[in-house]
Amino acid sequence: MIDLDYLAFLENILTDNRKEKFLKVLGNRTKHFTIVVEDVFQMHNTSAVMRSCEVFGIQELNVIEQRYGKKIDKEIAMGAQKWVDIHQYDSVSTCISTLKDQGYQIIATTPHENDCLLEDFDITKPSALFFGTERDGLSQEILDKADGFLKIPMVGFTESLNISVSAAIIIQNLTNRLQKSDIDWHLSEEEILEKRLAWAKNSIKDIKRIEARYYEENPKDKV
């Protein structure tokens, strides 16, 4: 449960333009789709995928790091890590079971005999879209557990795209179609309040000192 008094206290520190921007951006955020990257060797590509999530309205990015364990490249993410929720997993099985429990179907973005072209993909179902390494693509475990396969139609000699490019194309296409649909894809009211609080805290310098001052003055509100 969000402490609405604390939220109001923090938002009172922000400018009106900042608060209006938060509401506008949150009005276009979704968890209907979520993105997963698996063991991406070149970490700047994960950062670029995060940036595409932020730009096109995907609220959550899931990162499976079983081999490389690198940190998000903050320079390439360009602040996106402040606005996108990052969930990290140390195994494929844990990630897949968690997302399935949340109601997502598992979609592997890779050429496959039973694949679906991007423009034909059914956007009505909540989907977790998996992207693999630059070197090897998605692991066999993900391919074996996938509920479906998705690919970008290509007509040139090159058979694949860089992961960050592929993710940007797919995310833009699906979110654009989603926003034009009648599907209930928006964040819930509670989720919006949670993000307003998190983003307000991310926007205020010396937030720990300010938070301590607030609860010192309002001890009954502290959880």
MODELLER restraints for C-alpha pairs under 7 A, 6 or more apart:
rsr = mdl.restraints
at = mdl.atoms
rsr.add(forms.Gaussian(group=physical.xy_distance, feature=features.Distance(at['CA:2:A'], at['CA:193:A']), mean=6.89, stdev=0.5))
rsr.add(forms.Gaussian(group=physical.xy_distance, feature=features.Distance(at['CA:2:A'], at['CA:194:A']), mean=6.60, stdev=0.5))
rsr.add(forms.Gaussian(group=physical.xy_distance, feature=features.Distance(at['CA:7:A'], at['CA:197:A']), mean=5.67, stdev=0.5))
rsr.add(forms.Gaussian(group=physical.xy_distance, feature=features.Distance(at['CA:10:A'], at['CA:200:A']), mean=6.35, stdev=0.5))
rsr.add(forms.Gaussian(group=physical.xy_distance, feature=features.Distance(at['CA:11:A'], at['CA:200:A']), mean=6.33, stdev=0.5))
rsr.add(forms.Gaussian(group=physical.xy_distance, feature=features.Distance(at['CA:22:A'], at['CA:196:A']), mean=6.90, stdev=0.5))
rsr.add(forms.Gaussian(group=physical.xy_distance, feature=features.Distance(at['CA:26:A'], at['CA:192:A']), mean=6.57, stdev=0.5))
rsr.add(forms.Gaussian(group=physical.xy_distance, feature=features.Distance(at['CA:27:A'], at['CA:186:A']), mean=6.95, stdev=0.5))
rsr.add(forms.Gaussian(group=physical.xy_distance, feature=features.Distance(at['CA:28:A'], at['CA:57:A']), mean=5.86, stdev=0.5))
rsr.add(forms.Gaussian(group=physical.xy_distance, feature=features.Distance(at['CA:28:A'], at['CA:186:A']), mean=6.94, stdev=0.5))
rsr.add(forms.Gaussian(group=physical.xy_distance, feature=features.Distance(at['CA:29:A'], at['CA:57:A']), mean=4.48, stdev=0.5))
rsr.add(forms.Gaussian(group=physical.xy_distance, feature=features.Distance(at['CA:29:A'], at['CA:58:A']), mean=5.92, stdev=0.5))
rsr.add(forms.Gaussian(group=physical.xy_distance, feature=features.Distance(at['CA:29:A'], at['CA:59:A']), mean=5.98, stdev=0.5))
rsr.add(forms.Gaussian(group=physical.xy_distance, feature=features.Distance(at['CA:29:A'], at['CA:186:A']), mean=6.28, stdev=0.5))
rsr.add(forms.Gaussian(group=physical.xy_distance, feature=features.Distance(at['CA:29:A'], at['CA:187:A']), mean=6.44, stdev=0.5))
rsr.add(forms.Gaussian(group=physical.xy_distance, feature=features.Distance(at['CA:30:A'], at['CA:57:A']), mean=6.14, stdev=0.5))
rsr.add(forms.Gaussian(group=physical.xy_distance, feature=features.Distance(at['CA:30:A'], at['CA:58:A']), mean=5.44, stdev=0.5))
rsr.add(forms.Gaussian(group=physical.xy_distance, feature=features.Distance(at['CA:30:A'], at['CA:59:A']), mean=5.82, stdev=0.5))
rsr.add(forms.Gaussian(group=physical.xy_distance, feature=features.Distance(at['CA:30:A'], at['CA:185:A']), mean=5.78, stdev=0.5))
rsr.add(forms.Gaussian(group=physical.xy_distance, feature=features.Distance(at['CA:30:A'], at['CA:186:A']), mean=5.17, stdev=0.5))
rsr.add(forms.Gaussian(group=physical.xy_distance, feature=features.Distance(at['CA:30:A'], at['CA:187:A']), mean=5.60, stdev=0.5))
rsr.add(forms.Gaussian(group=physical.xy_distance, feature=features.Distance(at['CA:31:A'], at['CA:58:A']), mean=6.41, stdev=0.5))
rsr.add(forms.Gaussian(group=physical.xy_distance, feature=features.Distance(at['CA:31:A'], at['CA:59:A']), mean=5.90, stdev=0.5))
rsr.add(forms.Gaussian(group=physical.xy_distance, feature=features.Distance(at['CA:31:A'], at['CA:60:A']), mean=6.73, stdev=0.5))
rsr.add(forms.Gaussian(group=physical.xy_distance, feature=features.Distance(at['CA:31:A'], at['CA:187:A']), mean=6.75, stdev=0.5))
rsr.add(forms.Gaussian(group=physical.xy_distance, feature=features.Distance(at['CA:32:A'], at['CA:126:A']), mean=4.83, stdev=0.5))
rsr.add(forms.Gaussian(group=physical.xy_distance, feature=features.Distance(at['CA:32:A'], at['CA:127:A']), mean=6.74, stdev=0.5))
rsr.add(forms.Gaussian(group=physical.xy_distance, feature=features.Distance(at['CA:32:A'], at['CA:185:A']), mean=5.51, stdev=0.5))
rsr.add(forms.Gaussian(group=physical.xy_distance, feature=features.Distance(at['CA:33:A'], at['CA:58:A']), mean=6.81, stdev=0.5))
rsr.add(forms.Gaussian(group=physical.xy_distance, feature=features.Distance(at['CA:33:A'], at['CA:126:A']), mean=5.63, stdev=0.5))
rsr.add(forms.Gaussian(group=physical.xy_distance, feature=features.Distance(at['CA:33:A'], at['CA:127:A']), mean=5.02, stdev=0.5))
rsr.add(forms.Gaussian(group=physical.xy_distance, feature=features.Distance(at['CA:33:A'], at['CA:128:A']), mean=5.86, stdev=0.5))
rsr.add(forms.Gaussian(group=physical.xy_distance, feature=features.Distance(at['CA:34:A'], at['CA:58:A']), mean=6.55, stdev=0.5))
rsr.add(forms.Gaussian(group=physical.xy_distance, feature=features.Distance(at['CA:34:A'], at['CA:60:A']), mean=5.62, stdev=0.5))
rsr.add(forms.Gaussian(group=physical.xy_distance, feature=features.Distance(at['CA:34:A'], at['CA:61:A']), mean=6.22, stdev=0.5))
rsr.add(forms.Gaussian(group=physical.xy_distance, feature=features.Distance(at['CA:34:A'], at['CA:127:A']), mean=6.49, stdev=0.5))
rsr.add(forms.Gaussian(group=physical.xy_distance, feature=features.Distance(at['CA:34:A'], at['CA:128:A']), mean=4.82, stdev=0.5))
rsr.add(forms.Gaussian(group=physical.xy_distance, feature=features.Distance(at['CA:34:A'], at['CA:129:A']), mean=6.31, stdev=0.5))
rsr.add(forms.Gaussian(group=physical.xy_distance, feature=features.Distance(at['CA:35:A'], at['CA:60:A']), mean=6.74, stdev=0.5))
rsr.add(forms.Gaussian(group=physical.xy_distance, feature=features.Distance(at['CA:35:A'], at['CA:61:A']), mean=5.01, stdev=0.5))
rsr.add(forms.Gaussian(group=physical.xy_distance, feature=features.Distance(at['CA:35:A'], at['CA:62:A']), mean=6.00, stdev=0.5))
rsr.add(forms.Gaussian(group=physical.xy_distance, feature=features.Distance(at['CA:35:A'], at['CA:128:A']), mean=5.67, stdev=0.5))
rsr.add(forms.Gaussian(group=physical.xy_distance, feature=features.Distance(at['CA:35:A'], at['CA:129:A']), mean=4.98, stdev=0.5))
rsr.add(forms.Gaussian(group=physical.xy_distance, feature=features.Distance(at['CA:35:A'], at['CA:130:A']), mean=6.23, stdev=0.5))
rsr.add(forms.Gaussian(group=physical.xy_distance, feature=features.Distance(at['CA:36:A'], at['CA:61:A']), mean=5.96, stdev=0.5))
rsr.add(forms.Gaussian(group=physical.xy_distance, feature=features.Distance(at['CA:36:A'], at['CA:62:A']), mean=4.52, stdev=0.5))
rsr.add(forms.Gaussian(group=physical.xy_distance, feature=features.Distance(at['CA:36:A'], at['CA:63:A']), mean=5.77, stdev=0.5))
rsr.add(forms.Gaussian(group=physical.xy_distance, feature=features.Distance(at['CA:36:A'], at['CA:128:A']), mean=6.74, stdev=0.5))
rsr.add(forms.Gaussian(group=physical.xy_distance, feature=features.Distance(at['CA:36:A'], at['CA:129:A']), mean=5.89, stdev=0.5))
rsr.add(forms.Gaussian(group=physical.xy_distance, feature=features.Distance(at['CA:36:A'], at['CA:130:A']), mean=4.63, stdev=0.5))
rsr.add(forms.Gaussian(group=physical.xy_distance, feature=features.Distance(at['CA:36:A'], at['CA:131:A']), mean=6.10, stdev=0.5))
rsr.add(forms.Gaussian(group=physical.xy_distance, feature=features.Distance(at['CA:37:A'], at['CA:62:A']), mean=6.40, stdev=0.5))
rsr.add(forms.Gaussian(group=physical.xy_distance, feature=features.Distance(at['CA:37:A'], at['CA:63:A']), mean=5.15, stdev=0.5))
rsr.add(forms.Gaussian(group=physical.xy_distance, feature=features.Distance(at['CA:37:A'], at['CA:64:A']), mean=6.21, stdev=0.5))
rsr.add(forms.Gaussian(group=physical.xy_distance, feature=features.Distance(at['CA:37:A'], at['CA:130:A']), mean=5.84, stdev=0.5))
rsr.add(forms.Gaussian(group=physical.xy_distance, feature=features.Distance(at['CA:37:A'], at['CA:131:A']), mean=4.83, stdev=0.5))
rsr.add(forms.Gaussian(group=physical.xy_distance, feature=features.Distance(at['CA:37:A'], at['CA:132:A']), mean=5.94, stdev=0.5))
rsr.add(forms.Gaussian(group=physical.xy_distance, feature=features.Distance(at['CA:38:A'], at['CA:63:A']), mean=6.19, stdev=0.5))
rsr.add(forms.Gaussian(group=physical.xy_distance, feature=features.Distance(at['CA:38:A'], at['CA:64:A']), mean=4.75, stdev=0.5))
rsr.add(forms.Gaussian(group=physical.xy_distance, feature=features.Distance(at['CA:38:A'], at['CA:65:A']), mean=6.45, stdev=0.5))
rsr.add(forms.Gaussian(group=physical.xy_distance, feature=features.Distance(at['CA:38:A'], at['CA:131:A']), mean=6.31, stdev=0.5))
rsr.add(forms.Gaussian(group=physical.xy_distance, feature=features.Distance(at['CA:38:A'], at['CA:132:A']), mean=5.09, stdev=0.5))
rsr.add(forms.Gaussian(group=physical.xy_distance, feature=features.Distance(at['CA:38:A'], at['CA:133:A']), mean=6.37, stdev=0.5))
rsr.add(forms.Gaussian(group=physical.xy_distance, feature=features.Distance(at['CA:38:A'], at['CA:138:A']), mean=6.96, stdev=0.5))
rsr.add(forms.Gaussian(group=physical.xy_distance, feature=features.Distance(at['CA:39:A'], at['CA:64:A']), mean=5.88, stdev=0.5))
rsr.add(forms.Gaussian(group=physical.xy_distance, feature=features.Distance(at['CA:39:A'], at['CA:65:A']), mean=4.97, stdev=0.5))
rsr.add(forms.Gaussian(group=physical.xy_distance, feature=features.Distance(at['CA:39:A'], at['CA:66:A']), mean=6.35, stdev=0.5))
rsr.add(forms.Gaussian(group=physical.xy_distance, feature=features.Distance(at['CA:39:A'], at['CA:67:A']), mean=6.31, stdev=0.5))
rsr.add(forms.Gaussian(group=physical.xy_distance, feature=features.Distance(at['CA:39:A'], at['CA:68:A']), mean=6.48, stdev=0.5))
rsr.add(forms.Gaussian(group=physical.xy_distance, feature=features.Distance(at['CA:39:A'], at['CA:132:A']), mean=6.95, stdev=0.5))
rsr.add(forms.Gaussian(group=physical.xy_distance, feature=features.Distance(at['CA:39:A'], at['CA:133:A']), mean=5.94, stdev=0.5))
rsr.add(forms.Gaussian(group=physical.xy_distance, feature=features.Distance(at['CA:40:A'], at['CA:46:A']), mean=6.67, stdev=0.5))
rsr.add(forms.Gaussian(group=physical.xy_distance, feature=features.Distance(at['CA:40:A'], at['CA:132:A']), mean=6.63, stdev=0.5))
rsr.add(forms.Gaussian(group=physical.xy_distance, feature=features.Distance(at['CA:40:A'], at['CA:133:A']), mean=4.63, stdev=0.5))
rsr.add(forms.Gaussian(group=physical.xy_distance, feature=features.Distance(at['CA:40:A'], at['CA:134:A']), mean=6.73, stdev=0.5))
rsr.add(forms.Gaussian(group=physical.xy_distance, feature=features.Distance(at['CA:41:A'], at['CA:68:A']), mean=6.62, stdev=0.5))
rsr.add(forms.Gaussian(group=physical.xy_distance, feature=features.Distance(at['CA:41:A'], at['CA:133:A']), mean=6.43, stdev=0.5))
rsr.add(forms.Gaussian(group=physical.xy_distance, feature=features.Distance(at['CA:43:A'], at['CA:70:A']), mean=6.65, stdev=0.5))
rsr.add(forms.Gaussian(group=physical.xy_distance, feature=features.Distance(at['CA:43:A'], at['CA:72:A']), mean=6.51, stdev=0.5))
rsr.add(forms.Gaussian(group=physical.xy_distance, feature=features.Distance(at['CA:43:A'], at['CA:73:A']), mean=6.49, stdev=0.5))
rsr.add(forms.Gaussian(group=physical.xy_distance, feature=features.Distance(at['CA:44:A'], at['CA:73:A']), mean=5.64, stdev=0.5))
rsr.add(forms.Gaussian(group=physical.xy_distance, feature=features.Distance(at['CA:44:A'], at['CA:76:A']), mean=6.36, stdev=0.5))
rsr.add(forms.Gaussian(group=physical.xy_distance, feature=features.Distance(at['CA:45:A'], at['CA:163:A']), mean=6.76, stdev=0.5))
rsr.add(forms.Gaussian(group=physical.xy_distance, feature=features.Distance(at['CA:45:A'], at['CA:164:A']), mean=5.37, stdev=0.5))
rsr.add(forms.Gaussian(group=physical.xy_distance, feature=features.Distance(at['CA:47:A'], at['CA:72:A']), mean=5.77, stdev=0.5))
rsr.add(forms.Gaussian(group=physical.xy_distance, feature=features.Distance(at['CA:47:A'], at['CA:73:A']), mean=5.62, stdev=0.5))
rsr.add(forms.Gaussian(group=physical.xy_distance, feature=features.Distance(at['CA:47:A'], at['CA:76:A']), mean=5.86, stdev=0.5))
rsr.add(forms.Gaussian(group=physical.xy_distance, feature=features.Distance(at['CA:47:A'], at['CA:77:A']), mean=4.74, stdev=0.5))
rsr.add(forms.Gaussian(group=physical.xy_distance, feature=features.Distance(at['CA:48:A'], at['CA:76:A']), mean=6.30, stdev=0.5))
rsr.add(forms.Gaussian(group=physical.xy_distance, feature=features.Distance(at['CA:48:A'], at['CA:77:A']), mean=5.89, stdev=0.5))
rsr.add(forms.Gaussian(group=physical.xy_distance, feature=features.Distance(at['CA:48:A'], at['CA:164:A']), mean=5.79, stdev=0.5))
rsr.add(forms.Gaussian(group=physical.xy_distance, feature=features.Distance(at['CA:49:A'], at['CA:164:A']), mean=5.25, stdev=0.5))
rsr.add(forms.Gaussian(group=physical.xy_distance, feature=features.Distance(at['CA:49:A'], at['CA:167:A']), mean=6.24, stdev=0.5))
rsr.add(forms.Gaussian(group=physical.xy_distance, feature=features.Distance(at['CA:49:A'], at['CA:168:A']), mean=6.87, stdev=0.5))
rsr.add(forms.Gaussian(group=physical.xy_distance, feature=features.Distance(at['CA:50:A'], at['CA:61:A']), mean=6.69, stdev=0.5))
rsr.add(forms.Gaussian(group=physical.xy_distance, feature=features.Distance(at['CA:50:A'], at['CA:77:A']), mean=6.47, stdev=0.5))
rsr.add(forms.Gaussian(group=physical.xy_distance, feature=features.Distance(at['CA:50:A'], at['CA:80:A']), mean=6.58, stdev=0.5))
rsr.add(forms.Gaussian(group=physical.xy_distance, feature=features.Distance(at['CA:51:A'], at['CA:77:A']), mean=5.39, stdev=0.5))
rsr.add(forms.Gaussian(group=physical.xy_distance, feature=features.Distance(at['CA:51:A'], at['CA:80:A']), mean=5.50, stdev=0.5))
rsr.add(forms.Gaussian(group=physical.xy_distance, feature=features.Distance(at['CA:52:A'], at['CA:168:A']), mean=5.56, stdev=0.5))
rsr.add(forms.Gaussian(group=physical.xy_distance, feature=features.Distance(at['CA:53:A'], at['CA:59:A']), mean=6.80, stdev=0.5))
rsr.add(forms.Gaussian(group=physical.xy_distance, feature=features.Distance(at['CA:54:A'], at['CA:80:A']), mean=6.00, stdev=0.5))
rsr.add(forms.Gaussian(group=physical.xy_distance, feature=features.Distance(at['CA:54:A'], at['CA:83:A']), mean=6.84, stdev=0.5))
rsr.add(forms.Gaussian(group=physical.xy_distance, feature=features.Distance(at['CA:54:A'], at['CA:84:A']), mean=6.07, stdev=0.5))
rsr.add(forms.Gaussian(group=physical.xy_distance, feature=features.Distance(at['CA:56:A'], at['CA:171:A']), mean=6.85, stdev=0.5))
rsr.add(forms.Gaussian(group=physical.xy_distance, feature=features.Distance(at['CA:56:A'], at['CA:172:A']), mean=6.01, stdev=0.5))
rsr.add(forms.Gaussian(group=physical.xy_distance, feature=features.Distance(at['CA:56:A'], at['CA:175:A']), mean=6.69, stdev=0.5))
rsr.add(forms.Gaussian(group=physical.xy_distance, feature=features.Distance(at['CA:59:A'], at['CA:84:A']), mean=5.19, stdev=0.5))
rsr.add(forms.Gaussian(group=physical.xy_distance, feature=features.Distance(at['CA:59:A'], at['CA:85:A']), mean=6.06, stdev=0.5))
rsr.add(forms.Gaussian(group=physical.xy_distance, feature=features.Distance(at['CA:60:A'], at['CA:84:A']), mean=5.78, stdev=0.5))
rsr.add(forms.Gaussian(group=physical.xy_distance, feature=features.Distance(at['CA:60:A'], at['CA:85:A']), mean=4.73, stdev=0.5))
rsr.add(forms.Gaussian(group=physical.xy_distance, feature=features.Distance(at['CA:60:A'], at['CA:86:A']), mean=6.03, stdev=0.5))
rsr.add(forms.Gaussian(group=physical.xy_distance, feature=features.Distance(at['CA:61:A'], at['CA:85:A']), mean=6.18, stdev=0.5))
rsr.add(forms.Gaussian(group=physical.xy_distance, feature=features.Distance(at['CA:61:A'], at['CA:86:A']), mean=5.02, stdev=0.5))
rsr.add(forms.Gaussian(group=physical.xy_distance, feature=features.Distance(at['CA:61:A'], at['CA:87:A']), mean=6.30, stdev=0.5))
rsr.add(forms.Gaussian(group=physical.xy_distance, feature=features.Distance(at['CA:62:A'], at['CA:86:A']), mean=5.82, stdev=0.5))
rsr.add(forms.Gaussian(group=physical.xy_distance, feature=features.Distance(at['CA:62:A'], at['CA:87:A']), mean=4.69, stdev=0.5))
rsr.add(forms.Gaussian(group=physical.xy_distance, feature=features.Distance(at['CA:62:A'], at['CA:88:A']), mean=5.82, stdev=0.5))
rsr.add(forms.Gaussian(group=physical.xy_distance, feature=features.Distance(at['CA:63:A'], at['CA:87:A']), mean=6.16, stdev=0.5))
rsr.add(forms.Gaussian(group=physical.xy_distance, feature=features.Distance(at['CA:63:A'], at['CA:88:A']), mean=4.78, stdev=0.5))
rsr.add(forms.Gaussian(group=physical.xy_distance, feature=features.Distance(at['CA:63:A'], at['CA:89:A']), mean=6.13, stdev=0.5))
rsr.add(forms.Gaussian(group=physical.xy_distance, feature=features.Distance(at['CA:64:A'], at['CA:88:A']), mean=5.95, stdev=0.5))
rsr.add(forms.Gaussian(group=physical.xy_distance, feature=features.Distance(at['CA:64:A'], at['CA:89:A']), mean=4.75, stdev=0.5))
rsr.add(forms.Gaussian(group=physical.xy_distance, feature=features.Distance(at['CA:64:A'], at['CA:90:A']), mean=5.75, stdev=0.5))
rsr.add(forms.Gaussian(group=physical.xy_distance, feature=features.Distance(at['CA:64:A'], at['CA:91:A']), mean=6.30, stdev=0.5))
rsr.add(forms.Gaussian(group=physical.xy_distance, feature=features.Distance(at['CA:64:A'], at['CA:92:A']), mean=6.57, stdev=0.5))
rsr.add(forms.Gaussian(group=physical.xy_distance, feature=features.Distance(at['CA:65:A'], at['CA:89:A']), mean=6.34, stdev=0.5))
rsr.add(forms.Gaussian(group=physical.xy_distance, feature=features.Distance(at['CA:65:A'], at['CA:90:A']), mean=5.34, stdev=0.5))
rsr.add(forms.Gaussian(group=physical.xy_distance, feature=features.Distance(at['CA:66:A'], at['CA:90:A']), mean=5.15, stdev=0.5))
rsr.add(forms.Gaussian(group=physical.xy_distance, feature=features.Distance(at['CA:66:A'], at['CA:91:A']), mean=5.97, stdev=0.5))
rsr.add(forms.Gaussian(group=physical.xy_distance, feature=features.Distance(at['CA:82:A'], at['CA:202:A']), mean=6.56, stdev=0.5))
rsr.add(forms.Gaussian(group=physical.xy_distance, feature=features.Distance(at['CA:83:A'], at['CA:199:A']), mean=6.86, stdev=0.5))
rsr.add(forms.Gaussian(group=physical.xy_distance, feature=features.Distance(at['CA:89:A'], at['CA:95:A']), mean=5.99, stdev=0.5))
rsr.add(forms.Gaussian(group=physical.xy_distance, feature=features.Distance(at['CA:103:A'], at['CA:126:A']), mean=6.84, stdev=0.5))
rsr.add(forms.Gaussian(group=physical.xy_distance, feature=features.Distance(at['CA:104:A'], at['CA:126:A']), mean=5.03, stdev=0.5))
rsr.add(forms.Gaussian(group=physical.xy_distance, feature=features.Distance(at['CA:104:A'], at['CA:127:A']), mean=4.79, stdev=0.5))
rsr.add(forms.Gaussian(group=physical.xy_distance, feature=features.Distance(at['CA:104:A'], at['CA:128:A']), mean=5.74, stdev=0.5))
rsr.add(forms.Gaussian(group=physical.xy_distance, feature=features.Distance(at['CA:105:A'], at['CA:126:A']), mean=6.42, stdev=0.5))
rsr.add(forms.Gaussian(group=physical.xy_distance, feature=features.Distance(at['CA:105:A'], at['CA:127:A']), mean=4.81, stdev=0.5))
rsr.add(forms.Gaussian(group=physical.xy_distance, feature=features.Distance(at['CA:105:A'], at['CA:128:A']), mean=6.01, stdev=0.5))
rsr.add(forms.Gaussian(group=physical.xy_distance, feature=features.Distance(at['CA:105:A'], at['CA:147:A']), mean=6.07, stdev=0.5))
rsr.add(forms.Gaussian(group=physical.xy_distance, feature=features.Distance(at['CA:106:A'], at['CA:127:A']), mean=6.18, stdev=0.5))
rsr.add(forms.Gaussian(group=physical.xy_distance, feature=features.Distance(at['CA:106:A'], at['CA:128:A']), mean=5.19, stdev=0.5))
rsr.add(forms.Gaussian(group=physical.xy_distance, feature=features.Distance(at['CA:106:A'], at['CA:129:A']), mean=6.55, stdev=0.5))
rsr.add(forms.Gaussian(group=physical.xy_distance, feature=features.Distance(at['CA:106:A'], at['CA:146:A']), mean=4.96, stdev=0.5))
rsr.add(forms.Gaussian(group=physical.xy_distance, feature=features.Distance(at['CA:106:A'], at['CA:147:A']), mean=5.13, stdev=0.5))
rsr.add(forms.Gaussian(group=physical.xy_distance, feature=features.Distance(at['CA:106:A'], at['CA:148:A']), mean=6.63, stdev=0.5))
rsr.add(forms.Gaussian(group=physical.xy_distance, feature=features.Distance(at['CA:107:A'], at['CA:127:A']), mean=6.62, stdev=0.5))
rsr.add(forms.Gaussian(group=physical.xy_distance, feature=features.Distance(at['CA:107:A'], at['CA:128:A']), mean=5.90, stdev=0.5))
rsr.add(forms.Gaussian(group=physical.xy_distance, feature=features.Distance(at['CA:107:A'], at['CA:129:A']), mean=4.93, stdev=0.5))
rsr.add(forms.Gaussian(group=physical.xy_distance, feature=features.Distance(at['CA:107:A'], at['CA:130:A']), mean=6.07, stdev=0.5))
rsr.add(forms.Gaussian(group=physical.xy_distance, feature=features.Distance(at['CA:107:A'], at['CA:146:A']), mean=5.64, stdev=0.5))
rsr.add(forms.Gaussian(group=physical.xy_distance, feature=features.Distance(at['CA:107:A'], at['CA:147:A']), mean=5.89, stdev=0.5))
rsr.add(forms.Gaussian(group=physical.xy_distance, feature=features.Distance(at['CA:107:A'], at['CA:148:A']), mean=4.88, stdev=0.5))
rsr.add(forms.Gaussian(group=physical.xy_distance, feature=features.Distance(at['CA:107:A'], at['CA:149:A']), mean=5.42, stdev=0.5))
rsr.add(forms.Gaussian(group=physical.xy_distance, feature=features.Distance(at['CA:107:A'], at['CA:150:A']), mean=6.74, stdev=0.5))
rsr.add(forms.Gaussian(group=physical.xy_distance, feature=features.Distance(at['CA:108:A'], at['CA:129:A']), mean=6.10, stdev=0.5))
rsr.add(forms.Gaussian(group=physical.xy_distance, feature=features.Distance(at['CA:108:A'], at['CA:130:A']), mean=4.97, stdev=0.5))
rsr.add(forms.Gaussian(group=physical.xy_distance, feature=features.Distance(at['CA:108:A'], at['CA:131:A']), mean=6.83, stdev=0.5))
rsr.add(forms.Gaussian(group=physical.xy_distance, feature=features.Distance(at['CA:108:A'], at['CA:143:A']), mean=6.55, stdev=0.5))
rsr.add(forms.Gaussian(group=physical.xy_distance, feature=features.Distance(at['CA:108:A'], at['CA:146:A']), mean=6.07, stdev=0.5))
rsr.add(forms.Gaussian(group=physical.xy_distance, feature=features.Distance(at['CA:108:A'], at['CA:148:A']), mean=6.37, stdev=0.5))
rsr.add(forms.Gaussian(group=physical.xy_distance, feature=features.Distance(at['CA:108:A'], at['CA:149:A']), mean=4.80, stdev=0.5))
rsr.add(forms.Gaussian(group=physical.xy_distance, feature=features.Distance(at['CA:108:A'], at['CA:150:A']), mean=6.15, stdev=0.5))
rsr.add(forms.Gaussian(group=physical.xy_distance, feature=features.Distance(at['CA:109:A'], at['CA:129:A']), mean=6.67, stdev=0.5))
rsr.add(forms.Gaussian(group=physical.xy_distance, feature=features.Distance(at['CA:109:A'], at['CA:130:A']), mean=5.87, stdev=0.5))
rsr.add(forms.Gaussian(group=physical.xy_distance, feature=features.Distance(at['CA:109:A'], at['CA:131:A']), mean=5.82, stdev=0.5))
rsr.add(forms.Gaussian(group=physical.xy_distance, feature=features.Distance(at['CA:109:A'], at['CA:149:A']), mean=5.75, stdev=0.5))
rsr.add(forms.Gaussian(group=physical.xy_distance, feature=features.Distance(at['CA:109:A'], at['CA:150:A']), mean=4.67, stdev=0.5))
rsr.add(forms.Gaussian(group=physical.xy_distance, feature=features.Distance(at['CA:109:A'], at['CA:151:A']), mean=5.63, stdev=0.5))
rsr.add(forms.Gaussian(group=physical.xy_distance, feature=features.Distance(at['CA:110:A'], at['CA:149:A']), mean=6.32, stdev=0.5))
rsr.add(forms.Gaussian(group=physical.xy_distance, feature=features.Distance(at['CA:110:A'], at['CA:150:A']), mean=6.00, stdev=0.5))
rsr.add(forms.Gaussian(group=physical.xy_distance, feature=features.Distance(at['CA:110:A'], at['CA:151:A']), mean=5.54, stdev=0.5))
rsr.add(forms.Gaussian(group=physical.xy_distance, feature=features.Distance(at['CA:111:A'], at['CA:151:A']), mean=5.64, stdev=0.5))
rsr.add(forms.Gaussian(group=physical.xy_distance, feature=features.Distance(at['CA:112:A'], at['CA:149:A']), mean=6.55, stdev=0.5))
rsr.add(forms.Gaussian(group=physical.xy_distance, feature=features.Distance(at['CA:114:A'], at['CA:149:A']), mean=6.63, stdev=0.5))
rsr.add(forms.Gaussian(group=physical.xy_distance, feature=features.Distance(at['CA:115:A'], at['CA:148:A']), mean=6.83, stdev=0.5))
rsr.add(forms.Gaussian(group=physical.xy_distance, feature=features.Distance(at['CA:115:A'], at['CA:149:A']), mean=4.37, stdev=0.5))
rsr.add(forms.Gaussian(group=physical.xy_distance, feature=features.Distance(at['CA:115:A'], at['CA:150:A']), mean=5.22, stdev=0.5))
rsr.add(forms.Gaussian(group=physical.xy_distance, feature=features.Distance(at['CA:115:A'], at['CA:151:A']), mean=6.57, stdev=0.5))
rsr.add(forms.Gaussian(group=physical.xy_distance, feature=features.Distance(at['CA:116:A'], at['CA:149:A']), mean=5.95, stdev=0.5))
rsr.add(forms.Gaussian(group=physical.xy_distance, feature=features.Distance(at['CA:116:A'], at['CA:150:A']), mean=4.77, stdev=0.5))
rsr.add(forms.Gaussian(group=physical.xy_distance, feature=features.Distance(at['CA:116:A'], at['CA:151:A']), mean=6.18, stdev=0.5))
rsr.add(forms.Gaussian(group=physical.xy_distance, feature=features.Distance(at['CA:117:A'], at['CA:150:A']), mean=5.93, stdev=0.5))
rsr.add(forms.Gaussian(group=physical.xy_distance, feature=features.Distance(at['CA:117:A'], at['CA:151:A']), mean=5.24, stdev=0.5))
rsr.add(forms.Gaussian(group=physical.xy_distance, feature=features.Distance(at['CA:117:A'], at['CA:152:A']), mean=5.99, stdev=0.5))
rsr.add(forms.Gaussian(group=physical.xy_distance, feature=features.Distance(at['CA:117:A'], at['CA:153:A']), mean=6.25, stdev=0.5))
rsr.add(forms.Gaussian(group=physical.xy_distance, feature=features.Distance(at['CA:118:A'], at['CA:150:A']), mean=6.28, stdev=0.5))
rsr.add(forms.Gaussian(group=physical.xy_distance, feature=features.Distance(at['CA:118:A'], at['CA:151:A']), mean=5.83, stdev=0.5))
rsr.add(forms.Gaussian(group=physical.xy_distance, feature=features.Distance(at['CA:118:A'], at['CA:152:A']), mean=5.43, stdev=0.5))
rsr.add(forms.Gaussian(group=physical.xy_distance, feature=features.Distance(at['CA:123:A'], at['CA:178:A']), mean=6.74, stdev=0.5))
rsr.add(forms.Gaussian(group=physical.xy_distance, feature=features.Distance(at['CA:124:A'], at['CA:183:A']), mean=6.70, stdev=0.5))
rsr.add(forms.Gaussian(group=physical.xy_distance, feature=features.Distance(at['CA:131:A'], at['CA:138:A']), mean=6.56, stdev=0.5))
rsr.add(forms.Gaussian(group=physical.xy_distance, feature=features.Distance(at['CA:131:A'], at['CA:163:A']), mean=6.82, stdev=0.5))
rsr.add(forms.Gaussian(group=physical.xy_distance, feature=features.Distance(at['CA:132:A'], at['CA:138:A']), mean=4.11, stdev=0.5))
rsr.add(forms.Gaussian(group=physical.xy_distance, feature=features.Distance(at['CA:134:A'], at['CA:162:A']), mean=6.72, stdev=0.5))
rsr.add(forms.Gaussian(group=physical.xy_distance, feature=features.Distance(at['CA:134:A'], at['CA:163:A']), mean=6.54, stdev=0.5))
rsr.add(forms.Gaussian(group=physical.xy_distance, feature=features.Distance(at['CA:201:A'], at['CA:207:A']), mean=6.21, stdev=0.5))
rsr.add(forms.Gaussian(group=physical.xy_distance, feature=features.Distance(at['CA:215:A'], at['CA:221:A']), mean=6.79, stdev=0.5))
rsr.add(forms.Gaussian(group=physical.xy_distance, feature=features.Distance(at['CA:215:A'], at['CA:222:A']), mean=5.91, stdev=0.5))
